[in-house]
Amino acid sequence: MKSNVIKEKTFAFGKRIVKLCVYLEGSKKEFVLSKQLKKSGTAPGALVREAEHAESKKDFIHKMSIALKEANETEYWLHMLKEGI
């Protein structure tokens, strides 16, 4: 089976985001930002998986573009947490 670096990296990133959210919710009692972070941080991996079975090249590009937007949103929430905690 051929390796898919983007698929592997977005999955690993999503796992790290979930671990961070568990820490934030447990140790810091931070629930609002961590909920947003968890949604946006796990979305790129799911969208990359969806893109694997895109119906067309246009659909593939669309799904990958949304994954990029979600990654950008994740960066925003991480910056917000860094500045706020």
Order of alpha helices (4+ residues) and beta strands (2+ residues): alpha-alpha-alpha
